[in-house]
Amino acid sequence: TLTGFAYIVELADPRAKSFRLSSQTYGVRLTGTKQLKPGLGLGYLASYARQFDHVNNPNDYAADFAALEGTAIMGKWRVGGGFEILG
């Protein structure tokens, strides 16, 4: 399954504006499973996103996010691992 996403955070509350942390994030996520043989499968996840300053945020920044995960599926058991990178 391929999914696109966007998170837009606009802090309009006067008490929160002093933090000036408004941001916008856009990305994609791919997830799925593959049966290798009866009782044995593989699950996977890959995601990438990019975040930018937004509206009243005085900080000029951009940050990347990436994640990869793999899962071995053996009957009712699952064992997996992964890593994330936030720039």
C-alpha positions as CSV (number, residue, x, y, z in Angstrom):
1,T,0.0,0.0,0.0
2,L,1.4,3.4,-1.0
3,T,0.1,6.4,1.0
4,G,0.9,10.1,0.7
5,F,0.5,12.3,3.8
6,A,0.7,15.9,4.9
7,Y,0.9,17.3,8.4
8,I,0.3,21.1,8.6
9,V,0.8,22.6,12.0
10,E,-0.2,26.2,12.3
11,L,-0.1,27.5,15.9
12,A,-2.7,30.3,15.9
13,D,-3.3,30.4,19.6
14,P,-1.7,33.6,21.0
15,R,-0.1,31.6,23.8
16,A,1.5,29.2,21.4
17,K,2.6,31.8,18.8
18,S,5.5,32.9,21.0
19,F,7.0,29.4,20.4
20,R,6.8,30.0,16.6
21,L,6.9,26.3,15.8
22,S,4.5,26.1,12.9
23,S,5.6,23.5,10.3
24,Q,4.5,21.6,7.2
25,T,5.5,18.0,6.5
26,Y,4.8,16.1,3.3
27,G,5.7,12.4,2.7
28,V,5.0,9.0,1.4
29,R,4.8,5.6,3.1
30,L,4.9,2.1,1.5
31,T,3.8,-0.9,3.6
32,G,3.0,-4.5,2.7
33,T,3.5,-8.2,3.3
34,K,4.7,-11.0,1.0
35,Q,4.0,-14.6,1.7
36,L,7.2,-16.6,0.9
37,K,5.7,-20.0,1.5
38,P,2.9,-21.3,3.8
39,G,3.5,-20.2,7.3
40,L,6.4,-17.9,6.4
41,G,6.2,-14.3,5.2
42,L,7.9,-10.9,5.1
43,G,6.5,-7.6,6.2
44,Y,8.0,-4.3,5.1
45,L,7.7,-0.6,5.6
46,A,9.5,2.3,3.9
47,S,8.8,6.0,4.5
48,Y,10.2,9.3,3.5
49,A,9.1,12.8,4.5
50,R,10.4,16.4,4.3
51,Q,9.4,19.1,6.9
52,F,9.6,22.9,6.4
53,D,8.9,26.0,8.4
54,H,5.4,27.4,7.9
55,V,3.5,30.7,8.3
56,N,4.8,32.7,11.3
57,N,7.8,30.5,12.1
58,P,10.8,32.7,11.8
59,N,13.2,29.8,11.5
60,D,14.2,29.0,7.9
61,Y,14.7,25.2,8.0
62,A,14.0,21.9,6.2
63,A,14.5,18.4,7.6
64,D,14.3,15.0,6.1
65,F,12.9,11.8,7.7
66,A,13.4,8.3,6.4
67,A,12.4,4.9,7.9
68,L,12.9,1.3,6.9
69,E,11.5,-1.8,8.7
70,G,11.4,-5.5,8.0
71,T,9.5,-8.2,9.7
72,A,9.8,-12.0,9.5
73,I,6.3,-13.6,9.9
74,M,6.4,-17.2,11.1
75,G,2.9,-18.5,11.9
76,K,1.7,-16.4,14.9
77,W,5.2,-15.1,15.6
78,R,6.7,-11.9,14.3
79,V,10.3,-10.7,14.6
80,G,11.4,-7.4,13.1
81,G,13.7,-4.5,13.1
82,G,14.3,-1.2,11.5
83,F,15.8,2.2,11.7
84,E,14.9,5.8,11.3
85,I,16.9,8.9,10.2
86,L,15.8,12.4,11.1
87,G,17.8,15.2,9.6
